[in-house]
Each structure stands twice: as structure tokens, then as C-alpha cells.
Amino acid sequence: MKIYVTDPDGKEHELEGLDGWRVMEIIKDYGLPLKAECGGACCCATCHVYVHEDWVDKLYEMRDDEEDMLDEAIDVQDNSRLSCQILMSEALDGLKVTIAPGTEI
């Protein structure tokens, strides 16, 4: 499975996604600049990403706790999600996200 991540400098990276892994874990594992301070507990907004428009409707609905955390994020958009709340699966092969401002290391 592939995931395509655009970093804060605008460069796209092709990463190998693992089934059941959080997108945040994959991004961090590849050493891309994403804070992800709470480690995936949905207790911060430092893993905020923008999901490419082609993929927004393919994700699970946002839970209330994720929506609450996004209220604390910078430059929230309609396609904003916390990458710790997106689990990779075959259905998301080719997912495209962009690291949002304020979350880079």
C-alpha cells in the first residue's frame, strides 16, 4: 500500500503504508517533519494533515474527540483530519495528505 505525503516545503513523498497502522505512525517512521506530540492518543492537534479532495469521502467519519482537537489546530480546512485517527487499509491505497502548517518539527 502506498501513501503520498506532501511535506511543508511542498515536496511529495511516496511512503509504504502498513495495514492497520495510523497514518501518523507511517509519516513519523519515515522521518518526515510531523510533531505528533501525544503519540496518537487524540489529545493534541500536532499531527494535523489536509486530506486530498479525492480521498475525503473515503475516510471514516470524524469522531467528536477528533473534531474537538482540530478546534485547536492552525488553518483548519474542510479537508482537515488528525493523521493519528486515519488507519491505513487496502481501501486507502494511494491516499494523499499534506502536512498542515504548525505541525512541522
Buried (B, 14 or more C-beta within 10 A) or exposed (E): BEBBBBBBEEEEBEBEBEEEBBBBBBBBEBEBEBBBEBEBEBEBBBBBBBBBEEBEEEBEEEEEEBBEBBEEBEEBEEBBBBBBBBBBBEEBEBBBBBBBEBBBE
